Amino acid sequence: MPPSRLQRHDVSRLTDRQHEVLRVAVDLGYYQEPREATHDEIAAATGLSETTVSEHLRKIEATVFSSLHVGTTDR
């Protein structure tokens, strides 16, 4: 799936708060290699707790990755 289609489809399923956390995470370099931001820094920038940021990032990643349908195997 082309990135633009993935972006439109799956990112649109995120809540407004998840969009905000994702935008801040990307802006701060959370998804850079090496990682340039921590959950604590994202929390400070969004006014959320570190635990809440962690939960949002897990849900964001689950939403996006679940749609990739990468060759899964039955176990």
All heavy atoms as a GROMACS GRO file, in nm:
protein
  596
    1MET      N    1   0.085  -0.117   0.000
    1MET     CA    2   0.000   0.000   0.000
    1MET      C    3   0.090   0.123   0.000
    1MET      O    4   0.178   0.136   0.082
    1MET     CB    5  -0.088  -0.004   0.126
    1MET     CG    6  -0.184   0.108   0.135
    1MET     SD    7  -0.292   0.100   0.283
    1MET     CE    8  -0.367  -0.058   0.265
    2PRO      N    9   0.068   0.216  -0.090
    2PRO     CA   10   0.151   0.338  -0.093
    2PRO      C   11   0.138   0.416   0.037
    2PRO      O   12   0.030   0.418   0.097
    2PRO     CB   13   0.092   0.418  -0.210
    2PRO     CG   14   0.010   0.322  -0.288
    2PRO     CD   15  -0.032   0.213  -0.194
    3PRO      N   16   0.245   0.481   0.080
    3PRO     CA   17   0.240   0.556   0.208
    3PRO      C   18   0.126   0.656   0.215
    3PRO      O   19   0.063   0.670   0.318
    3PRO     CB   20   0.376   0.625   0.213
    3PRO     CG   21   0.465   0.544   0.127
    3PRO     CD   22   0.376   0.486   0.019
    4SER      N   23   0.097   0.727   0.107
    4SER     CA   24  -0.008   0.828   0.114
    4SER      C   25  -0.144   0.763   0.141
    4SER      O   26  -0.224   0.815   0.215
    4SER     CB   27  -0.013   0.910  -0.014
    4SER     OG   28  -0.037   0.827  -0.125
    5ARG      N   29  -0.170   0.647   0.082
    5ARG     CA   30  -0.297   0.578   0.106
    5ARG      C   31  -0.303   0.527   0.249
    5ARG      O   32  -0.406   0.537   0.316
    5ARG     CB   33  -0.314   0.465   0.007
    5ARG     CG   34  -0.448   0.399   0.019
    5ARG     CD   35  -0.472   0.305  -0.094
    5ARG     NE   36  -0.595   0.232  -0.066
    5ARG     CZ   37  -0.628   0.120  -0.124
    5ARG    NH1   38  -0.549   0.068  -0.216
    5ARG    NH2   39  -0.739   0.060  -0.094
    6LEU      N   40  -0.194   0.469   0.297
    6LEU     CA   41  -0.186   0.421   0.435
    6LEU      C   42  -0.213   0.538   0.530
    6LEU      O   43  -0.291   0.527   0.621
    6LEU     CB   44  -0.050   0.360   0.464
    6LEU     CG   45  -0.021   0.322   0.608
    6LEU    CD1   46  -0.107   0.203   0.647
    6LEU    CD2   47   0.125   0.289   0.626
    7GLN      N   48  -0.151   0.650   0.503
    7GLN     CA   49  -0.166   0.767   0.589
    7GLN      C   50  -0.311   0.812   0.595
    7GLN      O   51  -0.365   0.836   0.701
    7GLN     CB   52  -0.078   0.878   0.533
    7GLN     CG   53  -0.032   0.977   0.633
    7GLN     CD   54   0.070   1.069   0.572
    7GLN    OE1   55   0.063   1.107   0.456
    7GLN    NE2   56   0.168   1.106   0.650
    8ARG      N   57  -0.374   0.824   0.480
    8ARG     CA   58  -0.513   0.870   0.477
    8ARG      C   59  -0.605   0.773   0.550
    8ARG      O   60  -0.693   0.812   0.623
    8ARG     CB   61  -0.561   0.887   0.333
    8ARG     CG   62  -0.518   1.015   0.268
    8ARG     CD   63  -0.598   1.040   0.142
    8ARG     NE   64  -0.602   0.925   0.053
    8ARG     CZ   65  -0.517   0.903  -0.047
    8ARG    NH1   66  -0.419   0.988  -0.070
    8ARG    NH2   67  -0.528   0.796  -0.124
    9HIS      N   68  -0.587   0.645   0.525
    9HIS     CA   69  -0.679   0.544   0.577
    9HIS      C   70  -0.659   0.520   0.726
    9HIS      O   71  -0.753   0.532   0.803
    9HIS     CB   72  -0.662   0.414   0.500
    9HIS     CG   73  -0.743   0.302   0.555
    9HIS    ND1   74  -0.880   0.299   0.546
    9HIS    CD2   75  -0.707   0.192   0.623
    9HIS    CE1   76  -0.924   0.191   0.604
    9HIS    NE2   77  -0.823   0.123   0.652
   10ASP      N   78  -0.539   0.488   0.766
   10ASP     CA   79  -0.518   0.443   0.903
   10ASP      C   80  -0.500   0.556   1.002
   10ASP      O   81  -0.548   0.547   1.113
   10ASP     CB   82  -0.399   0.347   0.908
   10ASP     CG   83  -0.430   0.223   0.828
   10ASP    OD1   84  -0.540   0.169   0.845
   10ASP    OD2   85  -0.347   0.183   0.747
   11VAL      N   86  -0.436   0.661   0.964
   11VAL     CA   87  -0.419   0.773   1.056
   11VAL      C   88  -0.553   0.841   1.079
   11VAL      O   89  -0.578   0.894   1.186
   11VAL     CB   90  -0.310   0.870   1.006
   11VAL    CG1   91  -0.297   0.991   1.095
   11VAL    CG2   92  -0.176   0.798   0.997
   12SER      N   93  -0.642   0.833   0.983
   12SER     CA   94  -0.774   0.894   1.001
   12SER      C   95  -0.855   0.820   1.107
   12SER      O   96  -0.953   0.874   1.159
   12SER     CB   97  -0.851   0.896   0.869
   12SER     OG   98  -0.884   0.765   0.828
   13ARG      N   99  -0.817   0.698   1.142
   13ARG     CA  100  -0.887   0.621   1.246
   13ARG      C  101  -0.843   0.661   1.387
   13ARG      O  102  -0.901   0.614   1.484
   13ARG     CB  103  -0.865   0.472   1.225
   13ARG     CG  104  -0.930   0.422   1.099
   13ARG     CD  105  -0.907   0.278   1.066
   13ARG     NE  106  -0.855   0.196   1.174
   13ARG     CZ  107  -0.798   0.079   1.156
   13ARG    NH1  108  -0.783   0.030   1.036
   13ARG    NH2  109  -0.753   0.009   1.258
   14LEU      N  110  -0.742   0.744   1.399
   14LEU     CA  111  -0.693   0.786   1.530
   14LEU      C  112  -0.785   0.893   1.589
   14LEU      O  113  -0.847   0.970   1.517
   14LEU     CB  114  -0.551   0.842   1.519
   14LEU     CG  115  -0.445   0.748   1.461
   14LEU    CD1  116  -0.312   0.820   1.451
   14LEU    CD2  117  -0.433   0.621   1.542
   15THR      N  118  -0.787   0.898   1.722
   15THR     CA  119  -0.864   1.004   1.789
   15THR      C  120  -0.788   1.136   1.774
   15THR      O  121  -0.671   1.138   1.737
   15THR     CB  122  -0.879   0.973   1.939
   15THR    OG1  123  -0.749   0.979   2.000
   15THR    CG2  124  -0.943   0.837   1.963
   16ASP      N  125  -0.857   1.245   1.805
   16ASP     CA  126  -0.792   1.376   1.799
   16ASP      C  127  -0.670   1.380   1.890
   16ASP      O  128  -0.565   1.433   1.852
   16ASP     CB  129  -0.889   1.487   1.838
   16ASP     CG  130  -0.996   1.511   1.733
   16ASP    OD1  131  -0.978   1.468   1.617
   16ASP    OD2  132  -1.098   1.575   1.767
   17ARG      N  133  -0.682   1.324   2.009
   17ARG     CA  134  -0.569   1.325   2.104
   17ARG      C  135  -0.453   1.240   2.049
   17ARG      O  136  -0.338   1.278   2.061
   17ARG     CB  137  -0.614   1.273   2.240
   17ARG     CG  138  -0.505   1.276   2.345
   17ARG     CD  139  -0.460   1.418   2.375
   17ARG     NE  140  -0.567   1.486   2.442
   17ARG     CZ  141  -0.553   1.582   2.530
   17ARG    NH1  142  -0.433   1.622   2.565
   17ARG    NH2  143  -0.656   1.638   2.586
   18GLN      N  144  -0.486   1.126   1.990
   18GLN     CA  145  -0.381   1.042   1.931
   18GLN      C  146  -0.311   1.115   1.817
   18GLN      O  147  -0.188   1.107   1.804
   18GLN     CB  148  -0.438   0.909   1.884
   18GLN     CG  149  -0.477   0.817   1.998
   18GLN     CD  150  -0.556   0.697   1.953
   18GLN    OE1  151  -0.617   0.696   1.847
   18GLN    NE2  152  -0.556   0.593   2.035
   19HIS      N  153  -0.386   1.188   1.736
   19HIS     CA  154  -0.326   1.269   1.629
   19HIS      C  155  -0.228   1.370   1.690
   19HIS      O  156  -0.118   1.390   1.637
   19HIS     CB  157  -0.433   1.345   1.550
   19HIS     CG  158  -0.494   1.267   1.439
   19HIS    ND1  159  -0.432   1.247   1.318
   19HIS    CD2  160  -0.613   1.204   1.431
   19HIS    CE1  161  -0.510   1.175   1.241
   19HIS    NE2  162  -0.621   1.147   1.308
   20GLU      N  163  -0.269   1.435   1.797
   20GLU     CA  164  -0.184   1.534   1.862
   20GLU      C  165  -0.055   1.470   1.913
   20GLU      O  166   0.055   1.521   1.891
   20GLU     CB  167  -0.258   1.601   1.978
   20GLU     CG  168  -0.172   1.698   2.055
   20GLU     CD  169  -0.237   1.748   2.183
   20GLU    OE1  170  -0.347   1.702   2.220
   20GLU    OE2  171  -0.174   1.834   2.248
   21VAL      N  172  -0.068   1.357   1.982
   21VAL     CA  173   0.049   1.289   2.037
   21VAL      C  174   0.141   1.244   1.924
   21VAL      O  175   0.264   1.261   1.932
   21VAL     CB  176   0.007   1.169   2.126
   21VAL    CG1  177   0.127   1.082   2.163
   21VAL    CG2  178  -0.062   1.220   2.252
   22LEU      N  179   0.085   1.190   1.817
   22LEU     CA  180   0.166   1.146   1.704
   22LEU      C  181   0.238   1.264   1.640
   22LEU      O  182   0.358   1.255   1.610
   22LEU     CB  183   0.078   1.076   1.600
   22LEU     CG  184   0.149   1.027   1.474
   22LEU    CD1  185   0.263   0.931   1.508
   22LEU    CD2  186   0.049   0.962   1.379
   23ARG      N  187   0.168   1.374   1.620
   23ARG     CA  188   0.231   1.492   1.558
   23ARG      C  189   0.348   1.541   1.643
   23ARG      O  190   0.457   1.567   1.592
   23ARG     CB  191   0.128   1.605   1.542
   23ARG     CG  192   0.187   1.730   1.477
   23ARG     CD  193   0.089   1.847   1.479
   23ARG     NE  194   0.037   1.877   1.611
   23ARG     CZ  195   0.105   1.940   1.707
   23ARG    NH1  196   0.229   1.980   1.686
   23ARG    NH2  197   0.049   1.965   1.824
   24VAL      N  198   0.327   1.550   1.774
   24VAL     CA  199   0.433   1.596   1.864
   24VAL      C  200   0.549   1.496   1.863
   24VAL      O  201   0.666   1.535   1.857
   24VAL     CB  202   0.379   1.620   2.006
   24VAL    CG1  203   0.492   1.644   2.105
   24VAL    CG2  204   0.281   1.737   2.007
   25ALA      N  205   0.518   1.367   1.867
   25ALA     CA  206   0.622   1.264   1.867
   25ALA      C  207   0.708   1.275   1.741
   25ALA      O  208   0.831   1.270   1.749
   25ALA     CB  209   0.560   1.125   1.878
   26VAL      N  210   0.643   1.291   1.628
   26VAL     CA  211   0.717   1.304   1.502
   26VAL      C  212   0.798   1.434   1.502
   26VAL      O  213   0.917   1.433   1.468
   26VAL     CB  214   0.621   1.298   1.381
   26VAL    CG1  215   0.692   1.337   1.252
   26VAL    CG2  216   0.562   1.157   1.369
   27ASP      N  217   0.736   1.544   1.542
   27ASP     CA  218   0.805   1.674   1.546
   27ASP      C  219   0.928   1.672   1.636
   27ASP      O  220   1.030   1.733   1.605
   27ASP     CB  221   0.711   1.785   1.591
   27ASP     CG  222   0.607   1.822   1.487
   27ASP    OD1  223   0.617   1.777   1.371
   27ASP    OD2  224   0.512   1.896   1.523
   28LEU      N  225   0.919   1.600   1.749
   28LEU     CA  226   1.031   1.596   1.844
   28LEU      C  227   1.137   1.491   1.807
   28LEU      O  228   1.241   1.484   1.870
   28LEU     CB  229   0.979   1.568   1.985
   28LEU     CG  230   0.895   1.679   2.049
   28LEU    CD1  231   0.847   1.636   2.188
   28LEU    CD2  232   0.974   1.809   2.058
   29GLY      N  233   1.107   1.408   1.707
   29GLY     CA  234   1.205   1.309   1.662
   29GLY      C  235   1.194   1.174   1.731
   29GLY      O  236   1.289   1.095   1.730
   30TYR      N  237   1.078   1.143   1.787
   30TYR     CA  238   1.060   1.015   1.856
   30TYR      C  239   1.084   0.896   1.762
   30TYR      O  240   1.136   0.794   1.804
   30TYR     CB  241   0.919   1.008   1.916
   30TYR     CG  242   0.892   0.880   1.990
   30TYR    CD1  243   0.943   0.859   2.118
   30TYR    CD2  244   0.817   0.778   1.932
   30TYR    CE1  245   0.919   0.742   2.187
   30TYR    CE2  246   0.792   0.660   2.001
   30TYR     CZ  247   0.844   0.642   2.128
   30TYR     OH  248   0.821   0.525   2.195
   31TYR      N  249   1.047   0.911   1.635
   31TYR     CA  250   1.063   0.800   1.541
   31TYR      C  251   1.191   0.809   1.458
   31TYR      O  252   1.206   0.737   1.360
   31TYR     CB  253   0.939   0.790   1.451
   31TYR     CG  254   0.819   0.741   1.529
   31TYR    CD1  255   0.718   0.828   1.567
   31TYR    CD2  256   0.809   0.608   1.568
   31TYR    CE1  257   0.609   0.783   1.640
   31TYR    CE2  258   0.700   0.562   1.642
   31TYR     CZ  259   0.601   0.651   1.677
   31TYR     OH  260   0.494   0.606   1.750
   32GLN      N  261   1.282   0.897   1.496
   32GLN     CA  262   1.412   0.905   1.429
   32GLN      C  263   1.503   0.794   1.479
   32GLN      O  264   1.481   0.738   1.586
   32GLN     CB  265   1.478   1.041   1.457
   32GLN     CG  266   1.402   1.158   1.401
   32GLN     CD  267   1.392   1.155   1.250
   32GLN    OE1  268   1.491   1.132   1.181
   32GLN    NE2  269   1.273   1.178   1.199
   33GLU      N  270   1.605   0.765   1.403
   33GLU     CA  271   1.706   0.667   1.445
   33GLU      C  272   1.840   0.738   1.450
   33GLU      O  273   1.888   0.783   1.344
   33GLU     CB  274   1.710   0.551   1.345
   33GLU     CG  275   1.805   0.442   1.381
   33GLU     CD  276   1.772   0.375   1.514
   33GLU    OE1  277   1.654   0.353   1.546
   33GLU    OE2  278   1.869   0.346   1.587
   34PRO      N  279   1.900   0.756   1.563
   34PRO     CA  280   1.851   0.716   1.695
   34PRO      C  281   1.737   0.807   1.742
   34PRO      O  282   1.722   0.920   1.694
   34PRO     CB  283   1.973   0.733   1.786
   34PRO     CG  284   2.054   0.840   1.722
   34PRO     CD  285   2.030   0.823   1.572
   35ARG      N  286   1.660   0.756   1.834
   35ARG     CA  287   1.544   0.828   1.887
   35ARG      C  288   1.590   0.959   1.949
   35ARG      O  289   1.684   0.963   2.027
   35ARG     CB  290   1.475   0.740   1.990
   35ARG     CG  291   1.346   0.797   2.042
   35ARG     CD  292   1.265   0.692   2.112
   35ARG     NE  293   1.197   0.615   2.007
   35ARG     CZ  294   1.150   0.493   2.025
   35ARG    NH1  295   1.163   0.433   2.139
   35ARG    NH2  296   1.089   0.432   1.927
   36GLU      N  297   1.520   1.068   1.915
   36GLU     CA  298   1.558   1.200   1.963
   36GLU      C  299   1.466   1.254   2.072
   36GLU      O  300   1.488   1.366   2.120
   36GLU     CB  301   1.562   1.298   1.845
   36GLU     CG  302   1.668   1.263   1.742
   36GLU     CD  303   1.667   1.355   1.622
   36GLU    OE1  304   1.582   1.447   1.614
   36GLU    OE2  305   1.752   1.334   1.534
   37ALA      N  306   1.364   1.180   2.109
   37ALA     CA  307   1.270   1.227   2.211
   37ALA      C  308   1.226   1.108   2.296
   37ALA      O  309   1.226   0.994   2.251
   37ALA     CB  310   1.150   1.293   2.146
   38THR      N  311   1.186   1.139   2.418
   38THR     CA  312   1.138   1.037   2.510
   38THR      C  313   0.989   1.057   2.535
   38THR      O  314   0.932   1.162   2.501
   38THR     CB  315   1.211   1.048   2.646
   38THR    OG1  316   1.177   1.176   2.705
   38THR    CG2  317   1.362   1.037   2.630
   39HIS      N  318   0.927   0.959   2.598
   39HIS     CA  319   0.787   0.973   2.637
   39HIS      C  320   0.770   1.094   2.728
   39HIS      O  321   0.671   1.166   2.720
   39HIS     CB  322   0.737   0.848   2.707
   39HIS     CG  323   0.720   0.731   2.615
   39HIS    ND1  324   0.662   0.614   2.656
   39HIS    CD2  325   0.754   0.711   2.486
   39HIS    CE1  326   0.660   0.528   2.556
   39HIS    NE2  327   0.717   0.585   2.451
   40ASP      N  328   0.867   1.116   2.816
   40ASP     CA  329   0.862   1.228   2.909
   40ASP      C  330   0.861   1.362   2.834
   40ASP      O  331   0.787   1.454   2.870
   40ASP     CB  332   0.979   1.221   3.006
   40ASP     CG  333   0.967   1.321   3.118
   40ASP    OD1  334   0.860   1.327   3.182
   40ASP    OD2  335   1.066   1.395   3.141
   41GLU      N  336   0.943   1.373   2.730
   41GLU     CA  337   0.947   1.498   2.652
   41GLU      C  338   0.817   1.519   2.575
   41GLU      O  339   0.768   1.633   2.565
   41GLU     CB  340   1.067   1.496   2.558
   41GLU     CG  341   1.199   1.504   2.632
   41GLU     CD  342   1.319   1.472   2.546
   41GLU    OE1  343   1.309   1.384   2.457
   41GLU    OE2  344   1.424   1.534   2.569
   42ILE      N  345   0.761   1.412   2.523
   42ILE     CA  346   0.632   1.423   2.453
   42ILE      C  347   0.523   1.462   2.553
   42ILE      O  348   0.438   1.546   2.525
   42ILE     CB  349   0.597   1.290   2.382
   42ILE    CG1  350   0.702   1.260   2.274
   42ILE    CG2  351   0.457   1.296   2.321
   42ILE    CD1  352   0.697   1.118   2.221
   43ALA      N  353   0.529   1.404   2.673
   43ALA     CA  354   0.433   1.437   2.778
   43ALA      C  355   0.440   1.585   2.813
   43ALA      O  356   0.337   1.652   2.826
   43ALA     CB  357   0.458   1.350   2.901
   44ALA      N  358   0.560   1.636   2.828
   44ALA     CA  359   0.577   1.777   2.862
   44ALA      C  360   0.521   1.867   2.752
   44ALA      O  361   0.458   1.970   2.781
   44ALA     CB  362   0.724   1.808   2.886
   45ALA      N  363   0.540   1.829   2.628
   45ALA     CA  364   0.493   1.910   2.516
   45ALA      C  365   0.343   1.904   2.497
   45ALA      O  366   0.283   1.998   2.441
   45ALA     CB  367   0.563   1.866   2.387
   46THR      N  368   0.279   1.798   2.544
   46THR     CA  369   0.134   1.782   2.525
   46THR      C  370   0.054   1.809   2.651
   46THR      O  371  -0.069   1.816   2.645
   46THR     CB  372   0.102   1.639   2.476
   46THR    OG1  373   0.151   1.545   2.572
   46THR    CG2  374   0.159   1.613   2.339
   47GLY      N  375   0.122   1.818   2.765
   47GLY     CA  376   0.051   1.838   2.891
   47GLY      C  377  -0.012   1.710   2.944
   47GLY      O  378  -0.100   1.715   3.030
   48LEU      N  379   0.032   1.596   2.893
   48LEU     CA  380  -0.019   1.467   2.938
   48LEU      C  381   0.083   1.400   3.028
   48LEU      O  382   0.200   1.440   3.031
   48LEU     CB  383  -0.045   1.376   2.816
   48LEU     CG  384  -0.145   1.428   2.713
   48LEU    CD1  385  -0.145   1.340   2.590
   48LEU    CD2  386  -0.284   1.434   2.775
   49SER      N  387   0.041   1.296   3.098
   49SER     CA  388   0.137   1.222   3.179
   49SER      C  389   0.218   1.130   3.087
   49SER      O  390   0.175   1.096   2.976
   49SER     CB  391   0.064   1.137   3.284
   49SER     OG  392   0.000   1.027   3.222
   50GLU      N  393   0.334   1.089   3.135
   50GLU     CA  394   0.419   0.997   3.059
   50GLU      C  395   0.346   0.865   3.033
   50GLU      O  396   0.355   0.808   2.924
   50GLU     CB  397   0.549   0.973   3.135
   50GLU     CG  398   0.651   0.894   3.057
   50GLU     CD  399   0.784   0.882   3.130
   50GLU    OE1  400   0.804   0.950   3.233
   50GLU    OE2  401   0.866   0.802   3.084
   51THR      N  402   0.270   0.817   3.131
   51THR     CA  403   0.194   0.693   3.115
   51THR      C  404   0.089   0.707   3.006
   51THR      O  405   0.071   0.616   2.923
   51THR     CB  406   0.127   0.654   3.249
   51THR    OG1  407   0.228   0.637   3.348
   51THR    CG2  408   0.046   0.527   3.235
   52THR      N  409   0.020   0.820   3.004
   52THR     CA  410  -0.081   0.843   2.902
   52THR      C  411  -0.019   0.850   2.763
   52THR      O  412  -0.073   0.794   2.667
   52THR     CB  413  -0.161   0.971   2.933
   52THR    OG1  414  -0.224   0.955   3.061
   52THR    CG2  415  -0.266   1.000   2.827
   53VAL      N  416   0.095   0.917   2.751
   53VAL     CA  417   0.166   0.924   2.623
   53VAL      C  418   0.203   0.783   2.577
   53VAL      O  419   0.183   0.746   2.462
   53VAL     CB  420   0.291   1.014   2.632
   53VAL    CG1  421   0.385   0.993   2.513
   53VAL    CG2  422   0.249   1.160   2.643
   54SER      N  423   0.255   0.703   2.668
   54SER     CA  424   0.293   0.566   2.636
   54SER      C  425   0.173   0.487   2.584
   54SER      O  426   0.183   0.416   2.483
   54SER     CB  427   0.352   0.499   2.760
   54SER     OG  428   0.387   0.366   2.732
   55GLU      N  429   0.060   0.501   2.651
   55GLU     CA  430  -0.062   0.431   2.609
   55GLU      C  431  -0.107   0.478   2.471
   55GLU      O  432  -0.144   0.396   2.385
   55GLU     CB  433  -0.174   0.453   2.710
   55GLU     CG  434  -0.150   0.383   2.843
   55GLU     CD  435  -0.251   0.422   2.950
   55GLU    OE1  436  -0.347   0.498   2.920
   55GLU    OE2  437  -0.233   0.378   3.063
   56HIS      N  438  -0.105   0.608   2.448
   56HIS     CA  439  -0.145   0.662   2.317
   56HIS      C  440  -0.053   0.610   2.207
   56HIS      O  441  -0.099   0.569   2.101
   56HIS     CB  442  -0.145   0.814   2.318
   56HIS     CG  443  -0.266   0.875   2.379
   56HIS    ND1  444  -0.395   0.844   2.341
   56HIS    CD2  445  -0.278   0.968   2.477
   56HIS    CE1  446  -0.481   0.914   2.412
   56HIS    NE2  447  -0.412   0.990   2.496
   57LEU      N  448   0.079   0.611   2.231
   57LEU     CA  449   0.173   0.564   2.129
   57LEU      C  450   0.151   0.417   2.098
   57LEU      O  451   0.156   0.376   1.981
   57LEU     CB  452   0.317   0.592   2.171
   57LEU     CG  453   0.358   0.740   2.170
   57LEU    CD1  454   0.496   0.757   2.231
   57LEU    CD2  455   0.352   0.798   2.030
   58ARG      N  456   0.125   0.335   2.199
   58ARG     CA  457   0.098   0.192   2.175
   58ARG      C  458  -0.027   0.175   2.090
   58ARG      O  459  -0.030   0.094   1.997
   58ARG     CB  460   0.082   0.117   2.308
   58ARG     CG  461   0.214   0.074   2.369
   58ARG     CD  462   0.193  -0.032   2.476
   58ARG     NE  463   0.096   0.006   2.578
   58ARG     CZ  464   0.124   0.077   2.688
   58ARG    NH1  465   0.247   0.116   2.711
   58ARG    NH2  466   0.029   0.106   2.774
   59LYS      N  467  -0.131   0.251   2.121
   59LYS     CA  468  -0.257   0.240   2.045
   59LYS      C  469  -0.239   0.291   1.901
   59LYS      O  470  -0.292   0.232   1.807
   59LYS     CB  471  -0.369   0.316   2.115
   59LYS     CG  472  -0.414   0.247   2.243
   59LYS     CD  473  -0.519   0.328   2.315
   59LYS     CE  474  -0.558   0.260   2.445
   59LYS     NZ  475  -0.656   0.338   2.521
   60ILE      N  476  -0.165   0.399   1.885
   60ILE     CA  477  -0.136   0.453   1.752
   60ILE      C  478  -0.063   0.348   1.669
   60ILE      O  479  -0.101   0.318   1.555
   60ILE     CB  480  -0.051   0.581   1.763
   60ILE    CG1  481  -0.133   0.696   1.821
   60ILE    CG2  482   0.009   0.619   1.626
   60ILE    CD1  483  -0.049   0.813   1.871
   61GLU      N  484   0.042   0.292   1.727
   61GLU     CA  485   0.122   0.194   1.655
   61GLU      C  486   0.041   0.069   1.623
   61GLU      O  487   0.050   0.014   1.513
   61GLU     CB  488   0.248   0.161   1.736
   61GLU     CG  489   0.343   0.279   1.741
   61GLU     CD  490   0.447   0.272   1.851
   61GLU    OE1  491   0.451   0.170   1.925
   61GLU    OE2  492   0.524   0.369   1.864
   62ALA      N  493  -0.043   0.024   1.716
   62ALA     CA  494  -0.127  -0.093   1.692
   62ALA      C  495  -0.225  -0.067   1.577
   62ALA      O  496  -0.246  -0.153   1.491
   62ALA     CB  497  -0.203  -0.130   1.818
   63THR      N  498  -0.283   0.052   1.573
   63THR     CA  499  -0.377   0.087   1.468
   63THR      C  500  -0.308   0.086   1.331
   63THR      O  501  -0.358   0.027   1.236
   63THR     CB  502  -0.439   0.226   1.494
   63THR    OG1  503  -0.512   0.221   1.616
   63THR    CG2  504  -0.531   0.268   1.381
   64VAL      N  505  -0.194   0.151   1.323
   64VAL     CA  506  -0.124   0.161   1.195
   64VAL      C  507  -0.067   0.026   1.154
   64VAL      O  508  -0.087  -0.018   1.040
   64VAL     CB  509  -0.014   0.269   1.201
   64VAL    CG1  510   0.071   0.267   1.076
   64VAL    CG2  511  -0.078   0.406   1.221
   65PHE      N  512   0.001  -0.043   1.243
   65PHE     CA  513   0.066  -0.169   1.207
   65PHE      C  514  -0.034  -0.280   1.178
   65PHE      O  515  -0.008  -0.366   1.094
   65PHE     CB  516   0.164  -0.213   1.315
   65PHE     CG  517   0.285  -0.126   1.325
   65PHE    CD1  518   0.333  -0.086   1.448
   65PHE    CD2  519   0.352  -0.083   1.212
   65PHE    CE1  520   0.445  -0.005   1.458
   65PHE    CE2  521   0.463  -0.001   1.220
   65PHE     CZ  522   0.511   0.037   1.344
   66SER      N  523  -0.148  -0.279   1.243
   66SER     CA  524  -0.246  -0.386   1.220
   66SER      C  525  -0.299  -0.383   1.077
   66SER      O  526  -0.345  -0.485   1.026
   66SER     CB  527  -0.361  -0.377   1.319
   66SER     OG  528  -0.439  -0.263   1.293
   67SER      N  529  -0.292  -0.271   1.012
   67SER     CA  530  -0.342  -0.260   0.876
   67SER      C  531  -0.240  -0.300   0.771
   67SER      O  532  -0.274  -0.309   0.654
   67SER     CB  533  -0.389  -0.118   0.851
   67SER     OG  534  -0.277  -0.033   0.847
   68LEU      N  535  -0.117  -0.321   0.811
   68LEU     CA  536  -0.014  -0.352   0.713
   68LEU      C  537  -0.025  -0.493   0.658
   68LEU      O  538   0.023  -0.521   0.549
   68LEU     CB  539   0.125  -0.331   0.774
   68LEU     CG  540   0.160  -0.187   0.809
   68LEU    CD1  541   0.297  -0.180   0.874
   68LEU    CD2  542   0.154  -0.097   0.687
   69HIS      N  543  -0.086  -0.583   0.733
   69HIS     CA  544  -0.105  -0.721   0.688
   69HIS      C  545   0.026  -0.783   0.642
   69HIS      O  546   0.032  -0.847   0.538
   69HIS     CB  547  -0.211  -0.730   0.578
   69HIS     CG  548  -0.340  -0.665   0.616
   69HIS    ND1  549  -0.422  -0.716   0.714
   69HIS    CD2  550  -0.400  -0.552   0.572
   69HIS    CE1  551  -0.528  -0.637   0.727
   69HIS    NE2  552  -0.517  -0.538   0.642
   70VAL      N  553   0.130  -0.761   0.717
   70VAL     CA  554   0.260  -0.818   0.686
   70VAL      C  555   0.252  -0.967   0.711
   70VAL      O  556   0.200  -1.011   0.813
   70VAL     CB  557   0.369  -0.753   0.774
   70VAL    CG1  558   0.505  -0.817   0.747
   70VAL    CG2  559   0.373  -0.605   0.751
   71GLY      N  560   0.300  -1.048   0.619
   71GLY     CA  561   0.295  -1.194   0.625
   71GLY      C  562   0.294  -1.253   0.764
   71GLY      O  563   0.398  -1.284   0.818
   72THR      N  564   0.178  -1.266   0.821
   72THR     CA  565   0.167  -1.325   0.953
   72THR      C  566   0.157  -1.477   0.941
   72THR      O  567   0.110  -1.529   0.840
   72THR     CB  568   0.042  -1.272   1.027
   72THR    OG1  569  -0.073  -1.302   0.949
   72THR    CG2  570   0.054  -1.124   1.053
   73THR      N  571   0.200  -1.545   1.043
   73THR     CA  572   0.193  -1.691   1.043
   73THR      C  573   0.109  -1.737   1.160
   73THR      O  574   0.104  -1.673   1.264
   73THR     CB  575   0.334  -1.753   1.056
   73THR    OG1  576   0.393  -1.705   1.176
   73THR    CG2  577   0.421  -1.716   0.938
   74ASP      N  578   0.041  -1.846   1.142
   74ASP     CA  579  -0.037  -1.905   1.253
   74ASP      C  580   0.058  -1.978   1.344
   74ASP      O  581   0.149  -2.047   1.301
   74ASP     CB  582  -0.140  -2.004   1.199
   74ASP     CG  583  -0.245  -1.933   1.117
   74ASP    OD1  584  -0.279  -1.819   1.146
   74ASP    OD2  585  -0.294  -1.996   1.022
   75ARG      N  586   0.038  -1.964   1.473
   75ARG     CA  587   0.124  -2.031   1.571
   75ARG      C  588   0.046  -2.130   1.649
   75ARG      O  589  -0.062  -2.118   1.683
   75ARG     CB  590   0.189  -1.931   1.664
   75ARG     CG  591   0.285  -1.845   1.587
   75ARG     CD  592   0.354  -1.751   1.682
   75ARG     NE  593   0.435  -1.662   1.602
   75ARG     CZ  594   0.538  -1.599   1.647
   75ARG    NH1  595   0.576  -1.612   1.770
   75ARG    NH2  596   0.607  -1.519   1.571
   0.00000   0.00000   0.00000
